[in-house]
Amino acid sequence: MQKFMSVAKSVLIVGLAALAIYLSGRLWFIEFTNHNFVPYVQARFAPSVPDDASELVRPFRIIAGAGDGYFGALYGETAGAAFWAYGERVIASLLQNGHFVQIHDTGAQHILAYPVMVYEYAFDMDIAIFTQAFGRRADTILTGRGIDSFRTIAVQPPYGNRNTANVFFIGENNIVEFAVLPDGNEFSVYMPSAAELARNYTQAGSGLHFAMQLHRSFTYHPVLATNPYVNRAGFLHLSFIREQIEHFFDNPATINQGLSVDGVYTFSNLRTVVRYQPWDVVEYSSFRTIGRTSPTSFISDFSAAFAFVRSDPNIANEFYLAGFEHRGRETVFWFSYVIDNFPLGLAQPWYTGPDCASPLIHPIEVVVDHGRVIRYRKISYNFTVDTTITARPELALLAEGTLEFHIQPPVDHLRLTPATGGAQ
């Protein structure tokens, strides 16, 4: 009997230990509504920096033309996926076995007179970074051609009797032309008809600049803004905001929270602080130790920034790299949105609150130090197109010739207005 009791106690102790481990796991690795904590820990505190070099070289806009003077514009990954897949293949082959043709002046008529795809970046792309992102060494066919950076690449598929794909890198002062001989039919490409792609752009000036031609019959759908940080009643509340920001923490159970007299909602532990600012800006700051002895690179820093934004469950829209800036050992990356094949930008700097000294100049800002995100700020809103309403631009906007959407920074509410710009 005594032996039986001893065995029973041992079994009971093992069972209680297993239960304690299980309950501790539930406490430390919380499963909460619509999110699972563990994947976000892996995304934000991964042992190695993710490699998103392919996203760095993805253009923010693609202009497609058939050589007749009319062009269609595609913004974002979804709209331009097939066209950029073609461009990637051509450029990768060019860097491997292409050949230099000649250097032109900045006139572009000889480029646009044939079927062409124009890939545009929102920032100056460095040649060395570009080739490294394609997995090639810095000393390639592009080196020593009088062009250190560019914003535009134009690719002419094989056309007529010409069996090469011709590639033009457009710099500030010249255009450098290359050619690559395809293997079989891999570079043949189907150019869309007017019915398949709204070809409402024309060339503006003599270079590779384009302006949208809006007619009096042109209509568009307005953009709606939604805030995932307000509850169903439309109000901000500590407990509801906390549910939306828990993924920023390695252990949400350690979060301290509070609301200051100046309207800032703060959530923090020893390593992380997240603030919801008065004018609808979410701000994340990390105080984790950074190993600065290990080497870093622009591509790895960008990859960290891109992965951080992509893993934010409260960003619902496509985004692209809108610019960057080096600040000592830190690099600041700015991202902007694409809505229904239109770019979305800020009409003016967006202040986080009445005492803000450093406003946002794009909807998303990420600061990276040695491959780790140390600061992240974003406007809290997501955007959708209201297809139930069809609007017409004002006559003045039609005369201006270009349509994009700008966000007006709010004082008491958010306003979205269609705005005009110059030649794109």
Contacts in CASP RR format, 6 or more apart in sequence:
PFRMAT RR
TARGET T0000
AUTHOR 0000-0000-0000
METHOD contacts of the structure
MODEL  1
MQKFMSVAKSVLIVGLAALAIYLSGRLWFIEFTNHNFVPYVQARFAPSVP
DDASELVRPFRIIAGAGDGYFGALYGETAGAAFWAYGERVIASLLQNGHF
VQIHDTGAQHILAYPVMVYEYAFDMDIAIFTQAFGRRADTILTGRGIDSF
RTIAVQPPYGNRNTANVFFIGENNIVEFAVLPDGNEFSVYMPSAAELARN
YTQAGSGLHFAMQLHRSFTYHPVLATNPYVNRAGFLHLSFIREQIEHFFD
NPATINQGLSVDGVYTFSNLRTVVRYQPWDVVEYSSFRTIGRTSPTSFIS
DFSAAFAFVRSDPNIANEFYLAGFEHRGRETVFWFSYVIDNFPLGLAQPW
YTGPDCASPLIHPIEVVVDHGRVIRYRKISYNFTVDTTITARPELALLAE
GTLEFHIQPPVDHLRLTPATGGAQ
27 253 0 8 1.000
28 251 0 8 1.000
28 253 0 8 1.000
29 37 0 8 1.000
29 38 0 8 1.000
30 37 0 8 1.000
30 246 0 8 1.000
30 252 0 8 1.000
30 253 0 8 1.000
31 37 0 8 1.000
32 243 0 8 1.000
32 246 0 8 1.000
32 252 0 8 1.000
33 243 0 8 1.000
34 313 0 8 1.000
35 246 0 8 1.000
35 247 0 8 1.000
35 313 0 8 1.000
37 246 0 8 1.000
37 247 0 8 1.000
37 252 0 8 1.000
40 247 0 8 1.000
40 311 0 8 1.000
40 313 0 8 1.000
41 250 0 8 1.000
43 307 0 8 1.000
43 308 0 8 1.000
43 311 0 8 1.000
44 247 0 8 1.000
44 248 0 8 1.000
44 250 0 8 1.000
44 308 0 8 1.000
44 311 0 8 1.000
44 373 0 8 1.000
45 250 0 8 1.000
45 288 0 8 1.000
46 307 0 8 1.000
49 300 0 8 1.000
49 303 0 8 1.000
49 304 0 8 1.000
49 371 0 8 1.000
50 303 0 8 1.000
50 304 0 8 1.000
50 306 0 8 1.000
50 307 0 8 1.000
51 299 0 8 1.000
51 300 0 8 1.000
51 303 0 8 1.000
52 302 0 8 1.000
52 303 0 8 1.000
52 306 0 8 1.000
52 307 0 8 1.000
53 132 0 8 1.000
53 133 0 8 1.000
53 134 0 8 1.000
53 135 0 8 1.000
53 299 0 8 1.000
53 302 0 8 1.000
53 303 0 8 1.000
54 88 0 8 1.000
54 133 0 8 1.000
55 302 0 8 1.000
55 303 0 8 1.000
55 306 0 8 1.000
55 321 0 8 1.000
56 129 0 8 1.000
56 133 0 8 1.000
56 299 0 8 1.000
56 302 0 8 1.000
56 303 0 8 1.000
56 306 0 8 1.000
56 321 0 8 1.000
57 88 0 8 1.000
57 125 0 8 1.000
57 130 0 8 1.000
57 133 0 8 1.000
57 134 0 8 1.000
58 77 0 8 1.000
58 84 0 8 1.000
58 320 0 8 1.000
59 84 0 8 1.000
59 119 0 8 1.000
59 120 0 8 1.000
59 121 0 8 1.000
59 153 0 8 1.000
60 75 0 8 1.000
60 76 0 8 1.000
60 120 0 8 1.000
60 121 0 8 1.000
60 122 0 8 1.000
60 320 0 8 1.000
60 321 0 8 1.000
60 322 0 8 1.000
60 338 0 8 1.000
60 343 0 8 1.000
61 73 0 8 1.000
61 74 0 8 1.000
61 75 0 8 1.000
61 76 0 8 1.000
61 119 0 8 1.000
61 120 0 8 1.000
61 343 0 8 1.000
61 424 0 8 1.000
62 73 0 8 1.000
62 74 0 8 1.000
62 79 0 8 1.000
62 80 0 8 1.000
62 83 0 8 1.000
62 84 0 8 1.000
62 117 0 8 1.000
62 118 0 8 1.000
62 119 0 8 1.000
62 120 0 8 1.000
63 71 0 8 1.000
63 72 0 8 1.000
63 73 0 8 1.000
63 74 0 8 1.000
63 117 0 8 1.000
63 118 0 8 1.000
63 120 0 8 1.000
63 201 0 8 1.000
63 210 0 8 1.000
64 71 0 8 1.000
64 72 0 8 1.000
64 74 0 8 1.000
64 83 0 8 1.000
64 116 0 8 1.000
64 117 0 8 1.000
64 118 0 8 1.000
64 191 0 8 1.000
64 192 0 8 1.000
64 197 0 8 1.000
65 71 0 8 1.000
65 72 0 8 1.000
65 112 0 8 1.000
65 115 0 8 1.000
65 116 0 8 1.000
65 117 0 8 1.000
65 191 0 8 1.000
65 199 0 8 1.000
66 115 0 8 1.000
66 191 0 8 1.000
67 112 0 8 1.000
67 113 0 8 1.000
67 114 0 8 1.000
67 115 0 8 1.000
67 116 0 8 1.000
69 112 0 8 1.000
69 202 0 8 1.000
69 203 0 8 1.000
70 194 0 8 1.000
70 199 0 8 1.000
70 200 0 8 1.000
70 201 0 8 1.000
70 202 0 8 1.000
71 118 0 8 1.000
71 199 0 8 1.000
71 201 0 8 1.000
71 202 0 8 1.000
71 203 0 8 1.000
71 210 0 8 1.000
72 197 0 8 1.000
72 198 0 8 1.000
72 199 0 8 1.000
72 200 0 8 1.000
72 201 0 8 1.000
73 201 0 8 1.000
73 210 0 8 1.000
73 212 0 8 1.000
73 341 0 8 1.000
73 424 0 8 1.000
74 80 0 8 1.000
74 83 0 8 1.000
74 197 0 8 1.000
74 341 0 8 1.000
75 338 0 8 1.000
75 341 0 8 1.000
75 342 0 8 1.000
75 343 0 8 1.000
76 318 0 8 1.000
76 320 0 8 1.000
76 338 0 8 1.000
76 341 0 8 1.000
77 84 0 8 1.000
77 318 0 8 1.000
77 320 0 8 1.000
78 318 0 8 1.000
79 338 0 8 1.000
79 341 0 8 1.000
83 117 0 8 1.000
84 119 0 8 1.000
86 117 0 8 1.000
86 155 0 8 1.000
86 157 0 8 1.000
86 187 0 8 1.000
86 189 0 8 1.000
87 117 0 8 1.000
87 119 0 8 1.000
87 155 0 8 1.000
89 186 0 8 1.000
89 187 0 8 1.000
90 155 0 8 1.000
90 165 0 8 1.000
90 167 0 8 1.000
90 180 0 8 1.000
90 187 0 8 1.000
91 134 0 8 1.000
91 153 0 8 1.000
91 155 0 8 1.000
91 167 0 8 1.000
92 134 0 8 1.000
93 165 0 8 1.000
93 180 0 8 1.000
93 182 0 8 1.000
93 183 0 8 1.000
93 187 0 8 1.000
94 141 0 8 1.000
94 165 0 8 1.000
94 167 0 8 1.000
94 178 0 8 1.000
94 180 0 8 1.000
95 131 0 8 1.000
95 134 0 8 1.000
95 136 0 8 1.000
95 140 0 8 1.000
95 141 0 8 1.000
95 142 0 8 1.000
96 136 0 8 1.000
97 180 0 8 1.000
97 181 0 8 1.000
98 141 0 8 1.000
98 178 0 8 1.000
98 179 0 8 1.000
98 180 0 8 1.000
98 181 0 8 1.000
99 141 0 8 1.000
99 178 0 8 1.000
99 179 0 8 1.000
99 180 0 8 1.000
100 141 0 8 1.000
100 145 0 8 1.000
100 176 0 8 1.000
100 177 0 8 1.000
100 178 0 8 1.000
101 166 0 8 1.000
101 177 0 8 1.000
101 178 0 8 1.000
101 179 0 8 1.000
102 177 0 8 1.000
103 145 0 8 1.000
103 146 0 8 1.000
103 174 0 8 1.000
103 175 0 8 1.000
103 176 0 8 1.000
103 177 0 8 1.000
104 110 0 8 1.000
104 168 0 8 1.000
104 174 0 8 1.000
104 175 0 8 1.000
104 176 0 8 1.000
104 177 0 8 1.000
105 174 0 8 1.000
105 175 0 8 1.000
106 170 0 8 1.000
106 171 0 8 1.000
106 173 0 8 1.000
106 174 0 8 1.000
106 175 0 8 1.000
106 206 0 8 1.000
106 207 0 8 1.000
107 175 0 8 1.000
107 206 0 8 1.000
107 207 0 8 1.000
108 154 0 8 1.000
108 170 0 8 1.000
108 175 0 8 1.000
108 203 0 8 1.000
108 206 0 8 1.000
108 207 0 8 1.000
108 208 0 8 1.000
109 206 0 8 1.000
111 154 0 8 1.000
111 156 0 8 1.000
111 168 0 8 1.000
111 175 0 8 1.000
111 208 0 8 1.000
112 203 0 8 1.000
112 208 0 8 1.000
114 156 0 8 1.000
114 159 0 8 1.000
115 156 0 8 1.000
115 157 0 8 1.000
115 159 0 8 1.000
115 189 0 8 1.000
115 191 0 8 1.000
116 154 0 8 1.000
116 155 0 8 1.000
116 156 0 8 1.000
117 154 0 8 1.000
117 155 0 8 1.000
117 157 0 8 1.000
117 189 0 8 1.000
118 152 0 8 1.000
118 153 0 8 1.000
118 154 0 8 1.000
118 155 0 8 1.000
118 208 0 8 1.000
119 152 0 8 1.000
119 153 0 8 1.000
119 154 0 8 1.000
119 155 0 8 1.000
120 151 0 8 1.000
120 152 0 8 1.000
121 150 0 8 1.000
121 151 0 8 1.000
121 152 0 8 1.000
121 321 0 8 1.000
122 151 0 8 1.000
122 320 0 8 1.000
122 321 0 8 1.000
122 322 0 8 1.000
122 323 0 8 1.000
122 336 0 8 1.000
123 151 0 8 1.000
123 321 0 8 1.000
123 322 0 8 1.000
123 323 0 8 1.000
123 324 0 8 1.000
124 149 0 8 1.000
124 150 0 8 1.000
124 151 0 8 1.000
125 149 0 8 1.000
125 150 0 8 1.000
125 151 0 8 1.000
126 148 0 8 1.000
126 149 0 8 1.000
127 142 0 8 1.000
127 143 0 8 1.000
127 147 0 8 1.000
127 148 0 8 1.000
127 149 0 8 1.000
127 150 0 8 1.000
128 138 0 8 1.000
129 298 0 8 1.000
129 299 0 8 1.000
130 142 0 8 1.000
131 137 0 8 1.000
131 138 0 8 1.000
131 140 0 8 1.000
131 142 0 8 1.000
132 138 0 8 1.000
132 297 0 8 1.000
132 299 0 8 1.000
133 299 0 8 1.000
141 178 0 8 1.000
142 169 0 8 1.000
142 176 0 8 1.000
142 178 0 8 1.000
145 169 0 8 1.000
145 176 0 8 1.000
146 174 0 8 1.000
146 176 0 8 1.000
147 169 0 8 1.000
147 171 0 8 1.000
147 174 0 8 1.000
147 176 0 8 1.000
149 171 0 8 1.000
150 169 0 8 1.000
150 170 0 8 1.000
150 171 0 8 1.000
151 170 0 8 1.000
151 171 0 8 1.000
152 169 0 8 1.000
152 170 0 8 1.000
152 171 0 8 1.000
152 208 0 8 1.000
153 167 0 8 1.000
153 168 0 8 1.000
153 169 0 8 1.000
153 170 0 8 1.000
154 167 0 8 1.000
154 168 0 8 1.000
154 170 0 8 1.000
154 208 0 8 1.000
155 165 0 8 1.000
155 166 0 8 1.000
155 167 0 8 1.000
155 168 0 8 1.000
156 165 0 8 1.000
156 166 0 8 1.000
156 167 0 8 1.000
156 168 0 8 1.000
157 165 0 8 1.000
157 187 0 8 1.000
157 188 0 8 1.000
157 189 0 8 1.000
157 191 0 8 1.000
158 164 0 8 1.000
158 165 0 8 1.000
158 182 0 8 1.000
158 187 0 8 1.000
158 188 0 8 1.000
163 181 0 8 1.000
163 182 0 8 1.000
164 179 0 8 1.000
164 180 0 8 1.000
164 181 0 8 1.000
164 182 0 8 1.000
165 179 0 8 1.000
165 180 0 8 1.000
165 182 0 8 1.000
165 187 0 8 1.000
166 177 0 8 1.000
166 178 0 8 1.000
166 179 0 8 1.000
167 177 0 8 1.000
167 178 0 8 1.000
167 179 0 8 1.000
167 180 0 8 1.000
168 175 0 8 1.000
168 176 0 8 1.000
168 177 0 8 1.000
168 178 0 8 1.000
169 175 0 8 1.000
169 176 0 8 1.000
169 178 0 8 1.000
170 208 0 8 1.000
180 187 0 8 1.000
182 188 0 8 1.000
200 212 0 8 1.000
200 213 0 8 1.000
200 214 0 8 1.000
200 218 0 8 1.000
201 210 0 8 1.000
201 211 0 8 1.000
201 212 0 8 1.000
201 213 0 8 1.000
201 424 0 8 1.000
202 210 0 8 1.000
202 211 0 8 1.000
202 213 0 8 1.000
203 209 0 8 1.000
203 210 0 8 1.000
203 211 0 8 1.000
204 210 0 8 1.000
204 211 0 8 1.000
204 423 0 8 1.000
204 424 0 8 1.000
205 423 0 8 1.000
209 423 0 8 1.000
209 424 0 8 1.000
210 423 0 8 1.000
210 424 0 8 1.000
211 401 0 8 1.000
211 402 0 8 1.000
211 422 0 8 1.000
211 423 0 8 1.000
211 424 0 8 1.000
212 401 0 8 1.000
212 402 0 8 1.000
212 403 0 8 1.000
212 424 0 8 1.000
213 401 0 8 1.000
214 393 0 8 1.000
214 397 0 8 1.000
214 398 0 8 1.000
214 401 0 8 1.000
214 402 0 8 1.000
214 403 0 8 1.000
215 398 0 8 1.000
216 398 0 8 1.000
218 392 0 8 1.000
218 393 0 8 1.000
218 398 0 8 1.000
218 403 0 8 1.000
219 390 0 8 1.000
219 391 0 8 1.000
219 392 0 8 1.000
220 342 0 8 1.000
220 390 0 8 1.000
220 391 0 8 1.000
220 392 0 8 1.000
220 393 0 8 1.000
220 403 0 8 1.000
220 418 0 8 1.000
221 340 0 8 1.000
221 385 0 8 1.000
221 386 0 8 1.000
221 387 0 8 1.000
221 389 0 8 1.000
221 390 0 8 1.000
221 391 0 8 1.000
222 385 0 8 1.000
222 386 0 8 1.000
222 389 0 8 1.000
222 391 0 8 1.000
222 416 0 8 1.000
223 339 0 8 1.000
223 340 0 8 1.000
223 344 0 8 1.000
223 383 0 8 1.000
223 384 0 8 1.000
223 385 0 8 1.000
223 386 0 8 1.000
223 405 0 8 1.000
223 416 0 8 1.000
224 383 0 8 1.000
224 384 0 8 1.000
224 385 0 8 1.000
224 386 0 8 1.000
224 416 0 8 1.000
225 381 0 8 1.000
225 382 0 8 1.000
225 383 0 8 1.000
225 407 0 8 1.000
225 414 0 8 1.000
225 416 0 8 1.000
226 381 0 8 1.000
226 382 0 8 1.000
226 383 0 8 1.000
226 384 0 8 1.000
227 234 0 8 1.000
227 280 0 8 1.000
227 380 0 8 1.000
227 381 0 8 1.000
227 382 0 8 1.000
228 244 0 8 1.000
228 314 0 8 1.000
228 316 0 8 1.000
228 380 0 8 1.000
228 382 0 8 1.000
229 236 0 8 1.000
229 240 0 8 1.000
229 241 0 8 1.000
229 244 0 8 1.000
229 276 0 8 1.000
229 280 0 8 1.000
229 282 0 8 1.000
229 314 0 8 1.000
229 380 0 8 1.000
230 236 0 8 1.000
230 240 0 8 1.000
231 237 0 8 1.000
231 240 0 8 1.000
236 265 0 8 1.000
236 276 0 8 1.000
238 257 0 8 1.000
238 258 0 8 1.000
238 259 0 8 1.000
238 265 0 8 1.000
241 265 0 8 1.000
241 267 0 8 1.000
241 276 0 8 1.000
242 255 0 8 1.000
242 257 0 8 1.000
242 267 0 8 1.000
244 314 0 8 1.000
245 267 0 8 1.000
245 274 0 8 1.000
245 276 0 8 1.000
245 282 0 8 1.000
246 252 0 8 1.000
246 255 0 8 1.000
247 311 0 8 1.000
247 312 0 8 1.000
247 313 0 8 1.000
248 272 0 8 1.000
248 274 0 8 1.000
248 284 0 8 1.000
249 255 0 8 1.000
249 267 0 8 1.000
249 269 0 8 1.000
249 272 0 8 1.000
249 274 0 8 1.000
250 271 0 8 1.000
250 272 0 8 1.000
251 269 0 8 1.000
254 269 0 8 1.000
254 270 0 8 1.000
255 267 0 8 1.000
255 268 0 8 1.000
255 269 0 8 1.000
256 267 0 8 1.000
256 268 0 8 1.000
256 269 0 8 1.000
257 265 0 8 1.000
257 266 0 8 1.000
257 267 0 8 1.000
257 268 0 8 1.000
258 265 0 8 1.000
258 266 0 8 1.000
258 267 0 8 1.000
259 265 0 8 1.000
259 266 0 8 1.000
260 266 0 8 1.000
262 278 0 8 1.000
262 354 0 8 1.000
262 355 0 8 1.000
263 278 0 8 1.000
264 275 0 8 1.000
264 276 0 8 1.000
264 277 0 8 1.000
264 278 0 8 1.000
265 275 0 8 1.000
265 276 0 8 1.000
266 273 0 8 1.000
266 274 0 8 1.000
266 275 0 8 1.000
267 273 0 8 1.000
267 274 0 8 1.000
267 275 0 8 1.000
268 274 0 8 1.000
270 287 0 8 1.000
271 286 0 8 1.000
271 287 0 8 1.000
271 288 0 8 1.000
272 284 0 8 1.000
272 285 0 8 1.000
272 286 0 8 1.000
272 287 0 8 1.000
272 288 0 8 1.000
273 284 0 8 1.000
273 285 0 8 1.000
273 287 0 8 1.000
274 282 0 8 1.000
274 283 0 8 1.000
274 284 0 8 1.000
274 285 0 8 1.000
275 282 0 8 1.000
275 283 0 8 1.000
276 282 0 8 1.000
276 283 0 8 1.000
276 380 0 8 1.000
277 283 0 8 1.000
277 352 0 8 1.000
277 353 0 8 1.000
277 356 0 8 1.000
278 352 0 8 1.000
278 353 0 8 1.000
278 354 0 8 1.000
279 350 0 8 1.000
279 351 0 8 1.000
279 352 0 8 1.000
279 353 0 8 1.000
279 356 0 8 1.000
279 409 0 8 1.000
279 410 0 8 1.000
279 411 0 8 1.000
280 379 0 8 1.000
280 380 0 8 1.000
280 381 0 8 1.000
280 410 0 8 1.000
280 414 0 8 1.000
281 350 0 8 1.000
281 352 0 8 1.000
281 353 0 8 1.000
281 360 0 8 1.000
281 377 0 8 1.000
281 378 0 8 1.000
281 379 0 8 1.000
281 380 0 8 1.000
282 314 0 8 1.000
282 377 0 8 1.000
282 378 0 8 1.000
282 380 0 8 1.000
283 352 0 8 1.000
283 375 0 8 1.000
283 376 0 8 1.000
283 377 0 8 1.000
284 373 0 8 1.000
284 375 0 8 1.000
284 376 0 8 1.000
284 377 0 8 1.000
285 374 0 8 1.000
285 375 0 8 1.000
286 372 0 8 1.000
286 373 0 8 1.000
286 374 0 8 1.000
286 375 0 8 1.000
288 372 0 8 1.000
290 369 0 8 1.000
290 370 0 8 1.000
290 372 0 8 1.000
290 374 0 8 1.000
291 370 0 8 1.000
292 329 0 8 1.000
292 369 0 8 1.000
292 370 0 8 1.000
294 370 0 8 1.000
296 370 0 8 1.000
296 371 0 8 1.000
298 331 0 8 1.000
300 371 0 8 1.000
301 331 0 8 1.000
301 333 0 8 1.000
301 368 0 8 1.000
301 370 0 8 1.000
301 371 0 8 1.000
302 321 0 8 1.000
302 324 0 8 1.000
302 331 0 8 1.000
302 333 0 8 1.000
302 368 0 8 1.000
303 371 0 8 1.000
304 368 0 8 1.000
304 371 0 8 1.000
304 372 0 8 1.000
304 373 0 8 1.000
305 331 0 8 1.000
305 333 0 8 1.000
305 366 0 8 1.000
305 368 0 8 1.000
305 373 0 8 1.000
306 321 0 8 1.000
306 333 0 8 1.000
308 366 0 8 1.000
308 373 0 8 1.000
308 376 0 8 1.000
309 315 0 8 1.000
309 319 0 8 1.000
309 335 0 8 1.000
309 364 0 8 1.000
309 366 0 8 1.000
309 376 0 8 1.000
309 378 0 8 1.000
312 378 0 8 1.000
314 380 0 8 1.000
314 382 0 8 1.000
315 364 0 8 1.000
315 378 0 8 1.000
315 382 0 8 1.000
316 382 0 8 1.000
316 384 0 8 1.000
317 337 0 8 1.000
317 338 0 8 1.000
317 339 0 8 1.000
317 344 0 8 1.000
317 382 0 8 1.000
317 383 0 8 1.000
318 337 0 8 1.000
318 338 0 8 1.000
319 335 0 8 1.000
319 336 0 8 1.000
319 337 0 8 1.000
319 338 0 8 1.000
319 363 0 8 1.000
319 364 0 8 1.000
320 335 0 8 1.000
320 336 0 8 1.000
320 338 0 8 1.000
321 333 0 8 1.000
321 334 0 8 1.000
321 335 0 8 1.000
322 334 0 8 1.000
322 335 0 8 1.000
322 336 0 8 1.000
322 362 0 8 1.000
323 333 0 8 1.000
323 334 0 8 1.000
323 362 0 8 1.000
324 331 0 8 1.000
324 332 0 8 1.000
324 333 0 8 1.000
324 334 0 8 1.000
325 331 0 8 1.000
325 332 0 8 1.000
326 332 0 8 1.000
327 367 0 8 1.000
329 369 0 8 1.000
329 370 0 8 1.000
330 367 0 8 1.000
330 368 0 8 1.000
330 369 0 8 1.000
330 374 0 8 1.000
331 367 0 8 1.000
331 368 0 8 1.000
331 369 0 8 1.000
332 365 0 8 1.000
332 366 0 8 1.000
332 367 0 8 1.000
332 368 0 8 1.000
333 365 0 8 1.000
333 366 0 8 1.000
333 367 0 8 1.000
333 368 0 8 1.000
334 361 0 8 1.000
334 362 0 8 1.000
334 364 0 8 1.000
334 365 0 8 1.000
334 366 0 8 1.000
335 362 0 8 1.000
335 363 0 8 1.000
335 364 0 8 1.000
335 365 0 8 1.000
335 366 0 8 1.000
336 343 0 8 1.000
336 344 0 8 1.000
336 345 0 8 1.000
336 362 0 8 1.000
336 363 0 8 1.000
336 364 0 8 1.000
337 343 0 8 1.000
337 344 0 8 1.000
337 345 0 8 1.000
337 363 0 8 1.000
337 383 0 8 1.000
338 344 0 8 1.000
339 383 0 8 1.000
339 384 0 8 1.000
339 385 0 8 1.000
339 405 0 8 1.000
340 385 0 8 1.000
342 403 0 8 1.000
342 404 0 8 1.000
342 405 0 8 1.000
343 404 0 8 1.000
343 405 0 8 1.000
344 363 0 8 1.000
344 383 0 8 1.000
344 404 0 8 1.000
344 405 0 8 1.000
344 406 0 8 1.000
344 407 0 8 1.000
345 362 0 8 1.000
345 363 0 8 1.000
345 404 0 8 1.000
345 405 0 8 1.000
345 406 0 8 1.000
345 407 0 8 1.000
346 360 0 8 1.000
346 361 0 8 1.000
346 362 0 8 1.000
346 363 0 8 1.000
346 406 0 8 1.000
346 407 0 8 1.000
346 409 0 8 1.000
347 406 0 8 1.000
347 407 0 8 1.000
347 408 0 8 1.000
347 409 0 8 1.000
347 417 0 8 1.000
347 419 0 8 1.000
348 408 0 8 1.000
348 409 0 8 1.000
349 359 0 8 1.000
349 360 0 8 1.000
349 361 0 8 1.000
349 409 0 8 1.000
350 359 0 8 1.000
350 360 0 8 1.000
350 361 0 8 1.000
350 363 0 8 1.000
350 379 0 8 1.000
350 407 0 8 1.000
350 409 0 8 1.000
351 359 0 8 1.000
351 360 0 8 1.000
351 409 0 8 1.000
352 359 0 8 1.000
352 360 0 8 1.000
352 377 0 8 1.000
359 409 0 8 1.000
360 377 0 8 1.000
360 378 0 8 1.000
360 379 0 8 1.000
363 378 0 8 1.000
363 379 0 8 1.000
363 407 0 8 1.000
364 376 0 8 1.000
364 377 0 8 1.000
364 378 0 8 1.000
364 379 0 8 1.000
365 375 0 8 1.000
365 376 0 8 1.000
365 377 0 8 1.000
365 378 0 8 1.000
366 373 0 8 1.000
366 375 0 8 1.000
366 376 0 8 1.000
367 373 0 8 1.000
367 374 0 8 1.000
367 375 0 8 1.000
367 376 0 8 1.000
368 374 0 8 1.000
379 407 0 8 1.000
381 407 0 8 1.000
381 414 0 8 1.000
383 416 0 8 1.000
391 418 0 8 1.000
393 403 0 8 1.000
393 418 0 8 1.000
396 420 0 8 1.000
397 403 0 8 1.000
397 418 0 8 1.000
397 419 0 8 1.000
397 420 0 8 1.000
400 420 0 8 1.000
400 421 0 8 1.000
400 422 0 8 1.000
401 420 0 8 1.000
401 421 0 8 1.000
401 422 0 8 1.000
402 420 0 8 1.000
402 421 0 8 1.000
402 422 0 8 1.000
402 423 0 8 1.000
402 424 0 8 1.000
403 418 0 8 1.000
403 420 0 8 1.000
404 418 0 8 1.000
404 419 0 8 1.000
404 420 0 8 1.000
404 421 0 8 1.000
405 416 0 8 1.000
405 417 0 8 1.000
405 418 0 8 1.000
405 419 0 8 1.000
406 416 0 8 1.000
406 417 0 8 1.000
406 418 0 8 1.000
406 419 0 8 1.000
407 414 0 8 1.000
407 415 0 8 1.000
407 416 0 8 1.000
408 414 0 8 1.000
408 415 0 8 1.000
408 416 0 8 1.000
408 417 0 8 1.000
END
